[in-house]
Amino acid sequence: MNRPQQKTTGVFLAGLLLSSGLGATELVYTPVNPSFGGSPLNGAWLLGNAQAQNDTKDPNAIDRASLGGTSTLDRFTNQLESRLLSDLLVDARNGKTGSVTTDDFIVRVINDDLGNLVVNITDRLTGEISEIIIGQN
């Protein structure tokens, strides 16, 4: 190819490129955080990343490692307490009353004159009392 033909071809290609419709659009910011208008599907991902980066410890939190190492005696005691409470509620359903005292709670089950089942739970540490009334309706 000779020089004038290359020049003509170059001008033609440049004209072709410049004449094609180049369009510009507005630059639109889309937030990621759902608190600021982003997609709600990003919430779990953002929370997971934040928790993974969080290395501070709550000084008032219970150490979960100490809970996992319960002894066989502790597990047996917990199962026995659970069984006694279950038996107490079954007996109460049959019209009998009774109570169970554990290290943490005192549970009293009473059938009142109206046919209601009343369960009083006393926290032995704080003395707080909770009462649950189950009607016969």
C-alpha positions as CSV (number, residue, x, y, z in Angstrom):
1,M,0.0,0.0,0.0
2,N,1.2,3.4,-0.8
3,R,1.2,6.3,1.6
4,P,-1.9,8.3,0.3
5,Q,-4.1,5.2,0.3
6,Q,-3.1,4.5,4.0
7,K,-3.9,8.1,4.8
8,T,-7.3,7.8,3.2
9,T,-8.0,4.5,5.0
10,G,-6.9,6.1,8.3
11,V,-9.1,9.1,7.9
12,F,-12.0,6.8,6.9
13,L,-11.6,4.7,10.0
14,A,-11.2,7.7,12.3
15,G,-14.4,9.2,10.8
16,L,-16.2,6.0,11.2
17,L,-15.2,5.7,14.9
18,L,-16.1,9.3,15.6
19,S,-19.4,9.2,13.8
20,S,-20.6,6.1,15.7
21,G,-23.0,7.1,18.4
22,L,-21.0,7.5,21.6
23,G,-23.4,8.0,24.5
24,A,-22.8,8.9,28.0
25,T,-25.1,8.3,30.9
26,E,-25.3,9.7,34.4
27,L,-23.1,8.2,37.0
28,V,-25.6,6.9,39.7
29,Y,-24.4,5.9,43.2
30,T,-26.2,2.8,44.6
31,P,-25.5,2.3,48.3
32,V,-24.6,-1.2,49.5
33,N,-25.8,-0.9,53.1
34,P,-29.5,-1.6,53.4
35,S,-29.7,1.0,56.2
36,F,-28.9,3.7,53.6
37,G,-31.1,2.4,50.8
38,G,-29.1,-0.5,49.5
39,S,-30.5,-4.0,48.8
40,P,-31.8,-5.8,51.9
41,L,-30.1,-8.9,50.5
42,N,-26.7,-7.4,51.5
43,G,-27.6,-7.2,55.2
44,A,-26.5,-10.7,56.2
45,W,-23.3,-10.4,54.2
46,L,-22.4,-7.1,55.8
47,L,-23.2,-8.4,59.3
48,G,-21.1,-11.5,58.8
49,N,-18.2,-9.4,57.6
50,A,-18.5,-7.0,60.6
51,Q,-18.7,-9.9,63.1
52,A,-15.7,-11.6,61.5
53,Q,-13.7,-8.4,62.0
54,N,-14.9,-7.7,65.5
55,D,-12.2,-8.8,67.9
56,T,-13.5,-7.0,71.0
57,K,-14.9,-9.1,73.9
58,D,-17.9,-8.2,76.1
59,P,-16.6,-8.2,79.7
60,N,-20.0,-9.1,81.0
61,A,-20.6,-12.0,78.6
62,I,-20.6,-15.6,79.8
63,D,-17.6,-17.6,78.7
64,R,-19.1,-20.3,76.5
65,A,-16.0,-22.4,76.8
66,S,-16.7,-22.9,80.5
67,L,-20.2,-24.1,79.7
68,G,-19.1,-26.9,77.4
69,G,-17.1,-28.7,80.0
70,T,-19.9,-29.9,82.2
71,S,-19.1,-33.0,84.2
72,T,-21.1,-36.2,84.1
73,L,-22.5,-35.5,87.5
74,D,-23.8,-32.0,86.4
75,R,-25.4,-33.6,83.3
76,F,-27.0,-36.3,85.4
77,T,-28.3,-33.7,87.9
78,N,-29.8,-31.5,85.1
79,Q,-31.5,-34.5,83.6
80,L,-32.9,-35.6,87.0
81,E,-34.2,-32.1,87.7
82,S,-35.8,-32.0,84.2
83,R,-37.5,-35.4,84.8
84,L,-38.7,-34.4,88.3
85,L,-40.3,-31.2,86.9
86,S,-41.9,-33.2,84.1
87,D,-43.3,-35.7,86.6
88,L,-44.6,-32.9,88.8
89,L,-46.5,-31.3,85.9
90,V,-48.0,-34.7,84.8
91,D,-49.1,-35.3,88.4
92,A,-50.6,-31.8,88.6
93,R,-52.6,-32.5,85.4
94,N,-54.0,-35.5,87.2
95,G,-55.2,-33.3,90.1
96,K,-52.1,-33.8,92.4
97,T,-50.1,-30.9,93.8
98,G,-46.4,-30.8,94.7
99,S,-43.1,-28.9,94.6
100,V,-39.5,-29.4,93.4
101,T,-36.6,-27.5,94.8
102,T,-33.4,-27.2,92.8
103,D,-30.2,-25.2,93.3
104,D,-31.7,-22.3,91.3
105,F,-35.5,-22.6,91.6
106,I,-38.4,-23.6,93.8
107,V,-41.3,-24.8,91.7
108,R,-44.7,-25.3,93.3
109,V,-47.7,-26.6,91.4
110,I,-51.2,-26.1,92.8
111,N,-54.7,-26.9,91.5
112,D,-56.9,-24.1,92.7
113,D,-60.7,-24.4,93.5
114,L,-61.6,-23.0,90.0
115,G,-59.9,-25.9,88.3
116,N,-56.9,-23.8,87.2
117,L,-53.3,-25.1,87.3
118,V,-51.1,-22.6,89.1
119,V,-47.3,-22.9,88.8
120,N,-45.2,-20.7,91.1
121,I,-41.5,-20.4,90.2
122,T,-39.3,-18.8,92.8
123,D,-35.7,-17.8,91.9
124,R,-33.7,-18.7,94.9
125,L,-30.9,-16.3,94.1
126,T,-33.0,-13.1,93.7
127,G,-36.3,-14.1,95.4
128,E,-38.2,-13.2,92.3
129,I,-41.5,-15.1,91.8
130,S,-43.1,-15.9,88.5
131,E,-46.7,-17.3,88.4
132,I,-48.2,-19.2,85.5
133,I,-51.9,-19.9,85.5
134,I,-53.3,-22.5,83.1
135,G,-57.1,-22.5,82.8
136,Q,-59.3,-25.5,82.2
137,N,-61.2,-23.9,79.3
